[in-house]
């Protein structure tokens, strides 16, 4: 970035440092991934200069013909990728995509049923500190205390008692496959609409390694980064009866001008996900996740629900006499980046937690295969076992850096 370096050396320096960090560390945060150089170029394009309030063919500004072309590309590619009837690619974030969904489907003060935050739900699924918990009445279901998985019979009983206007399925920290057909039956039985938040698993769905909610959900929201490997942003898939109300809930209700440069990045990401190699990538994500979970289990770690069906693993670190915050800090010192995360029935507060969340999408994008995951698991195990031994942690950090640098950094080394 020679122009940036010339104009603003300090910002350029910060970005260069971040490139170095991403190259020498191993990113295992489940919500992070690497966008391709093509996605980065589209996102950094001159489309950032253009205002285009409205939708293709119905703008409130002149000069939007090229913006219309690119947004239509993004919409049509997303329709093809997910076999969806209608698509909106304008939401700036997953939270705004969910906000628009609520506004389009439930009156203010209406009733919504979703997953508890500490069992795997998201802030927008009814947290009291979030708009969702302030504007709507929420009832929260959780996982079964014995299996740590969804108990659909209990969810159905809760729905019959609460009688929600909307049921939310799809989570931020749930490692098992979700039965969307069963959720649809539960929703239909109580006259509720069904919203699926597939933000974490949209890439797995696109790669056909997780069942799709398109047949069952009324509205589906998703971020476009995470497993989908696009720019930071969001989208929504809807059935035809819901698209008009959803579109108006995005603009003009909660957003003004759409971010054309980000929509261009989304269009590129959808195109990349339509290529045959994307399914192989999605398959490898799940293989890598299961290998890592198996290795940790064999070495005495407790894995929430006993394993994973997705890109995500939840580890209960209390068996190591640690908190999630402590484990996160130890692993970061070793160059392995995870996040502390609440686990079901967690006795610790969210700023401490009893668990860590590990994701395999980013390292899979760097080219990790099963053997690499086994070596990575040994580094994680050693770091957590030698948690107070600074000398040993430094040695592990050097190993991590050398190992990480042997893989290309997507978007930079492409």
C-alpha positions as CSV (number, residue, x, y, z in Angstrom):
1,X,0.0,0.0,0.0
2,X,2.5,2.6,-1.2
3,X,0.0,5.5,-1.3
4,X,-1.1,4.9,2.3
5,X,2.4,4.6,3.5
6,X,3.2,8.0,1.9
7,X,0.1,9.8,3.1
8,X,-0.3,8.3,6.6
9,X,2.7,6.4,7.9
10,X,1.2,5.7,11.3
11,X,-1.9,4.0,9.9
12,X,0.2,2.1,7.4
13,X,2.5,0.9,10.2
14,X,-0.5,-0.3,12.2
15,X,-1.8,-2.3,9.2
16,X,1.7,-3.8,8.5
17,X,1.9,-4.9,12.1
18,X,-1.5,-6.6,11.8
19,X,-0.4,-8.4,8.7
20,X,2.6,-9.7,10.6
21,X,0.5,-10.7,13.6
22,X,-1.9,-12.6,11.3
23,X,1.0,-14.3,9.6
24,X,2.8,-15.5,12.7
25,X,-0.1,-16.3,14.9
26,X,-2.7,-19.1,14.6
27,X,-6.2,-17.6,14.5
28,X,-8.7,-20.0,16.1
29,X,-11.5,-17.5,16.8
30,X,-14.7,-19.1,15.4
31,X,-16.1,-15.8,14.0
32,X,-12.9,-14.9,12.1
33,X,-11.6,-15.9,8.7
34,X,-9.5,-14.7,5.8
35,X,-11.0,-12.9,2.8
36,X,-9.3,-13.4,-0.6
37,X,-7.3,-10.7,-2.3
38,X,-10.2,-10.3,-4.8
39,X,-12.6,-9.7,-1.9
40,X,-10.2,-7.2,-0.3
41,X,-9.8,-5.4,-3.6
42,X,-13.5,-5.1,-4.2
43,X,-14.1,-3.9,-0.6
44,X,-11.4,-1.3,-1.0
45,X,-12.7,0.0,-4.4
46,X,-14.1,3.4,-5.5
47,X,-17.6,2.2,-4.8
48,X,-17.0,3.6,-1.3
49,X,-17.4,7.0,-3.0
50,X,-21.0,6.4,-4.1
51,X,-24.3,7.1,-2.3
52,X,-27.1,4.8,-3.4
53,X,-30.1,5.0,-0.9
54,X,-32.8,2.6,-2.0
55,X,-32.7,-0.6,-4.0
56,X,-31.7,-1.4,-7.6
57,X,-33.9,0.5,-10.0
58,X,-35.4,2.5,-7.2
59,X,-32.6,4.9,-5.9
60,X,-32.8,8.3,-4.3
61,X,-29.6,9.4,-6.0
62,X,-28.6,9.7,-9.7
63,X,-25.6,7.9,-11.1
64,X,-26.3,4.5,-9.6
65,X,-26.3,2.3,-12.7
66,X,-23.0,0.6,-11.9
67,X,-24.0,0.2,-8.2
68,X,-27.3,-1.4,-9.4
69,X,-25.4,-3.8,-11.6
70,X,-23.1,-5.0,-8.8
71,X,-25.9,-5.2,-6.2
72,X,-28.0,-7.3,-8.6
73,X,-25.0,-9.6,-9.1
74,X,-24.6,-10.0,-5.4
75,X,-28.4,-10.8,-5.0
76,X,-28.5,-13.3,-7.9
77,X,-25.4,-15.1,-6.8
78,X,-26.7,-15.4,-3.2
79,X,-29.9,-16.7,-4.6
80,X,-28.1,-19.4,-6.6
81,X,-25.7,-20.2,-3.7
82,X,-28.4,-20.9,-1.2
83,X,-31.4,-21.7,-3.5
84,X,-33.2,-18.7,-2.0
85,X,-36.3,-17.0,-3.3
86,X,-35.4,-13.5,-2.2
87,X,-32.2,-11.8,-0.9
88,X,-31.2,-8.5,0.7
89,X,-27.5,-7.8,0.7
90,X,-27.6,-4.3,2.3
91,X,-27.4,-5.0,6.1
92,X,-24.1,-3.6,7.5
93,X,-23.8,-6.3,10.2
94,X,-25.4,-9.4,11.6
95,X,-27.0,-7.4,14.4
96,X,-28.6,-5.0,11.9
97,X,-29.8,-7.9,9.8
98,X,-31.5,-9.4,12.9
99,X,-32.9,-6.0,13.9
100,X,-34.5,-5.7,10.4
101,X,-35.9,-9.2,10.7
102,X,-37.5,-8.5,14.1
103,X,-39.0,-5.2,12.9
104,X,-40.4,-6.9,9.8
105,X,-42.0,-9.8,11.6
106,X,-42.9,-8.9,15.1
107,X,-44.6,-5.7,16.5
108,X,-42.7,-3.8,19.2
109,X,-43.5,-5.5,22.5
110,X,-44.2,-8.8,20.8
111,X,-42.9,-12.2,22.0
112,X,-39.8,-13.9,20.7
113,X,-38.2,-17.2,21.8
114,X,-34.5,-17.7,21.4
115,X,-31.5,-19.4,22.9
116,X,-30.0,-18.2,26.2
117,X,-26.9,-16.1,25.7
118,X,-24.8,-18.3,28.0
119,X,-25.9,-21.5,26.2
120,X,-24.9,-20.2,22.8
121,X,-27.3,-17.4,21.8
122,X,-26.3,-14.0,20.5
123,X,-26.7,-10.6,22.1
124,X,-29.5,-9.9,19.5
125,X,-31.3,-12.9,20.7
126,X,-32.8,-11.1,23.6
127,X,-30.0,-9.8,25.9
128,X,-31.2,-7.2,28.3
129,X,-28.3,-4.9,27.3
130,X,-29.2,-5.1,23.6
131,X,-32.1,-3.5,21.6
132,X,-33.7,-6.9,21.2
133,X,-34.2,-7.3,25.0
134,X,-35.4,-3.8,25.3
135,X,-38.0,-3.8,22.5
136,X,-39.4,-7.3,22.8
137,X,-40.5,-9.8,25.4
138,X,-38.2,-12.8,25.2
139,X,-38.4,-16.4,26.5
140,X,-35.1,-18.3,26.4
141,X,-34.5,-22.0,25.9
142,X,-31.2,-23.7,26.5
143,X,-29.5,-27.0,26.0
144,X,-30.2,-30.2,27.9
145,X,-28.1,-30.4,31.1
146,X,-27.0,-34.0,30.4
147,X,-26.3,-33.9,26.7
148,X,-25.5,-30.2,26.3
149,X,-27.5,-30.3,23.0
150,X,-30.9,-29.0,21.9
151,X,-33.8,-30.9,23.4
152,X,-36.6,-30.3,20.8
153,X,-39.3,-31.8,23.0
154,X,-38.5,-29.3,25.8
155,X,-38.4,-26.4,23.3
156,X,-41.8,-27.4,21.9
157,X,-43.2,-27.5,25.5
158,X,-41.8,-24.0,26.1
159,X,-43.2,-22.7,22.9
160,X,-46.7,-24.0,23.7
161,X,-46.6,-22.3,27.1
162,X,-45.1,-19.0,25.9
163,X,-46.9,-18.7,22.5
164,X,-44.2,-16.6,20.8
165,X,-44.8,-14.5,17.6
166,X,-41.3,-15.6,16.4
167,X,-38.9,-18.4,17.2
168,X,-35.1,-17.9,16.5
169,X,-32.8,-20.8,15.7
170,X,-29.1,-20.4,14.9
171,X,-26.4,-19.6,17.4
172,X,-23.0,-18.1,18.1
173,X,-21.6,-20.8,20.3
174,X,-23.4,-24.1,19.6
175,X,-21.2,-26.8,18.0
176,X,-23.8,-29.2,16.9
177,X,-25.9,-29.4,13.7
178,X,-29.3,-27.8,14.0
179,X,-32.5,-29.5,12.9
180,X,-34.3,-26.6,11.1
181,X,-37.2,-28.9,10.0
182,X,-38.0,-29.7,13.6
183,X,-37.9,-26.0,14.5
184,X,-40.4,-25.3,11.7
185,X,-42.7,-27.9,13.1
186,X,-42.5,-26.3,16.6
187,X,-43.1,-22.9,15.1
188,X,-46.1,-24.0,13.0
189,X,-47.6,-25.8,16.0
190,X,-47.9,-22.5,17.9
191,X,-48.5,-20.2,15.0
192,X,-45.1,-18.5,15.2
193,X,-42.8,-17.4,12.4
194,X,-39.3,-18.9,12.2
195,X,-36.1,-16.9,11.9
196,X,-32.8,-18.7,11.4
197,X,-29.6,-16.8,12.2
198,X,-27.0,-18.9,10.2
199,X,-24.2,-16.4,10.7
200,X,-21.7,-18.9,11.9
201,X,-22.6,-21.8,9.6
202,X,-23.5,-20.1,6.3
203,X,-20.2,-21.3,4.7
204,X,-20.9,-24.8,5.9
205,X,-24.4,-24.6,4.4
206,X,-23.1,-23.2,1.1
207,X,-20.5,-26.0,1.1
208,X,-23.3,-28.5,1.8
209,X,-21.9,-30.0,5.0
210,X,-24.7,-28.7,7.1
211,X,-28.4,-28.9,6.3
212,X,-30.0,-25.7,4.8
213,X,-32.7,-23.8,6.6
214,X,-34.0,-22.3,3.3
215,X,-37.0,-24.7,2.9
216,X,-38.1,-24.1,6.5
217,X,-37.4,-20.6,7.7
218,X,-39.4,-17.5,6.9
219,X,-36.4,-15.3,7.1
220,X,-32.7,-16.2,7.4
221,X,-30.0,-13.8,8.4
222,X,-26.3,-14.2,8.2
223,X,-23.0,-12.4,8.4
224,X,-20.9,-12.6,5.2
225,X,-17.5,-13.1,6.9
226,X,-17.0,-16.1,9.3
227,X,-17.2,-19.4,7.4
228,X,-18.5,-17.7,4.3
229,X,-15.1,-16.0,3.9
230,X,-16.4,-12.6,2.6
231,X,-16.1,-9.0,3.8
232,X,-17.5,-7.9,7.1
233,X,-21.2,-7.4,6.5
234,X,-24.5,-9.3,6.4
235,X,-27.4,-10.4,4.3
236,X,-30.8,-11.9,4.6
237,X,-32.7,-14.6,2.7
238,X,-36.4,-14.5,2.8
239,X,-39.5,-16.2,1.3
240,X,-41.3,-13.9,-1.2
241,X,-44.1,-12.8,1.2
242,X,-41.5,-11.3,3.6
243,X,-39.2,-9.5,1.2
244,X,-41.1,-6.2,0.9
245,X,-41.4,-5.8,4.7
246,X,-37.8,-6.9,5.3
247,X,-36.4,-4.5,2.6
248,X,-38.3,-1.6,4.1
249,X,-37.1,-2.6,7.6
250,X,-33.5,-2.3,6.4
251,X,-34.0,0.9,4.4
252,X,-35.4,3.4,5.4
253,X,-36.1,2.0,8.8
254,X,-32.6,1.3,10.3
255,X,-30.1,2.2,7.6
256,X,-29.4,4.9,5.1
257,X,-27.0,4.5,2.2
258,X,-25.8,0.9,1.6
259,X,-22.0,0.3,1.5
260,X,-21.4,-0.4,-2.2
261,X,-17.8,-1.4,-1.7
262,X,-18.8,-4.0,0.8
263,X,-21.7,-5.3,-1.4
264,X,-19.1,-5.7,-4.2
265,X,-17.0,-7.8,-1.8
266,X,-20.0,-9.9,-1.0
267,X,-20.7,-10.5,-4.7
268,X,-17.1,-11.7,-5.1
269,X,-17.4,-13.9,-2.0
270,X,-20.6,-15.5,-3.3
271,X,-19.0,-16.1,-6.7
272,X,-16.0,-17.8,-4.9
273,X,-18.4,-19.9,-2.8
274,X,-20.1,-21.1,-6.0
275,X,-16.9,-22.7,-7.2
276,X,-16.4,-26.5,-6.8
277,X,-13.4,-26.0,-4.4
278,X,-15.6,-24.3,-1.8
279,X,-17.3,-27.5,-0.9
280,X,-13.9,-29.2,-0.3
281,X,-13.0,-26.3,1.9
282,X,-16.2,-26.6,3.9
283,X,-15.7,-30.4,4.3
284,X,-12.1,-29.8,5.5
285,X,-13.3,-27.3,8.1
286,X,-15.5,-30.0,9.7
287,X,-12.8,-32.6,9.4
288,X,-10.3,-30.3,11.1
289,X,-12.7,-29.4,13.8
290,X,-13.4,-33.1,14.6
291,X,-9.7,-34.0,14.6
292,X,-8.9,-31.2,17.0
293,X,-11.9,-32.1,19.3
294,X,-10.8,-35.7,19.3
295,X,-7.2,-34.9,20.1
296,X,-8.3,-32.7,23.0
297,X,-10.7,-35.3,24.3
298,X,-8.0,-38.0,24.2
299,X,-5.7,-35.8,26.3
300,X,-8.2,-35.3,29.1
301,X,-9.9,-32.1,28.0
302,X,-13.7,-31.8,28.5
303,X,-15.5,-30.8,25.3
304,X,-19.0,-29.4,25.6
305,X,-21.5,-31.9,24.1
306,X,-18.7,-34.3,23.7
307,X,-17.7,-33.1,20.2
308,X,-18.6,-31.0,17.2
309,X,-20.5,-31.2,13.9
310,X,-19.3,-27.7,12.7
311,X,-16.3,-25.4,12.6
312,X,-16.6,-24.8,16.4
313,X,-15.4,-26.5,19.6
314,X,-16.3,-25.4,23.1
315,X,-13.8,-26.5,25.7
316,X,-14.5,-26.5,29.5
317,X,-11.2,-25.5,31.0
318,X,-12.2,-26.0,34.6
319,X,-10.6,-29.5,34.3
320,X,-7.3,-27.6,34.0
321,X,-8.1,-25.5,37.1
322,X,-8.4,-22.5,34.9
323,X,-11.0,-19.9,33.8
324,X,-11.7,-19.1,30.2
325,X,-10.0,-15.7,30.6
326,X,-6.8,-17.3,31.9
327,X,-6.8,-19.9,29.1
328,X,-7.3,-17.2,26.5
329,X,-4.4,-15.2,27.9
330,X,-2.1,-18.2,28.1
331,X,-2.8,-19.3,24.5
332,X,-2.4,-15.7,23.3
333,X,1.1,-15.6,24.9
334,X,1.9,-18.7,22.9
335,X,0.6,-17.2,19.6
336,X,-2.6,-19.1,19.5
337,X,-5.7,-16.9,19.4
338,X,-9.0,-18.1,20.8
339,X,-11.7,-16.4,22.8
340,X,-13.0,-17.0,26.3
341,X,-16.6,-18.1,26.1
342,X,-19.4,-19.0,28.5
343,X,-20.4,-22.7,28.5
344,X,-23.9,-24.0,29.4
345,X,-24.7,-23.6,33.1
346,X,-21.5,-21.6,33.5
347,X,-20.9,-20.4,37.1
348,X,-18.6,-17.7,36.0
349,X,-19.6,-14.3,34.6
350,X,-19.1,-13.5,30.9
351,X,-15.9,-11.5,31.5
352,X,-14.3,-14.6,33.1
353,X,-16.1,-17.7,31.8
354,X,-15.3,-21.4,32.3
355,X,-14.6,-22.1,28.6
356,X,-12.9,-21.2,25.4
357,X,-14.4,-21.3,21.9
358,X,-12.1,-22.6,19.2
359,X,-12.9,-22.4,15.5
360,X,-11.2,-24.0,12.5
361,X,-12.3,-21.9,9.6
362,X,-9.4,-19.5,9.5
363,X,-6.7,-22.1,9.7
364,X,-8.5,-24.2,7.1
365,X,-8.4,-21.2,4.8
366,X,-4.6,-21.2,5.4
367,X,-4.4,-24.8,4.1
368,X,-4.4,-26.8,7.3
369,X,-5.1,-30.5,6.9
370,X,-5.7,-33.3,9.5
371,X,-2.0,-33.8,10.3
372,X,-1.6,-30.1,10.8
373,X,-4.5,-30.1,13.2
374,X,-2.9,-32.9,15.2
375,X,0.3,-30.8,15.6
376,X,-1.7,-27.7,16.5
377,X,-3.6,-29.7,19.1
378,X,-0.2,-30.7,20.7
379,X,0.8,-27.0,20.8
380,X,-2.6,-26.1,22.5
381,X,-2.2,-28.9,25.0
382,X,1.4,-28.1,25.9
383,X,0.6,-24.3,26.3
384,X,-2.3,-25.0,28.7
385,X,-0.3,-27.5,30.7
386,X,2.7,-25.3,31.0
387,X,0.6,-22.3,31.7
388,X,2.8,-20.8,34.4
389,X,6.1,-21.7,32.9
390,X,7.2,-18.6,31.0
391,X,10.2,-20.3,29.5
392,X,8.1,-23.2,28.1
393,X,5.5,-20.8,26.8
394,X,8.1,-18.8,25.0
395,X,9.4,-22.0,23.3
396,X,5.9,-22.9,22.3
397,X,5.4,-19.4,20.9
398,X,8.5,-19.8,18.7
399,X,7.2,-23.2,17.4
400,X,3.8,-21.6,16.7
401,X,5.4,-18.7,14.8
402,X,7.6,-21.0,12.7
403,X,4.6,-23.3,12.0
404,X,2.3,-20.5,11.1
405,X,4.7,-18.8,8.8
406,X,5.0,-22.0,6.8
407,X,1.5,-21.4,5.5
408,X,0.4,-18.6,3.1
409,X,-1.7,-15.8,4.5
410,X,-4.8,-15.5,2.2
411,X,-5.4,-12.1,0.8
412,X,-1.8,-11.1,1.3
413,X,0.3,-14.0,-0.1
414,X,-2.2,-15.0,-2.8
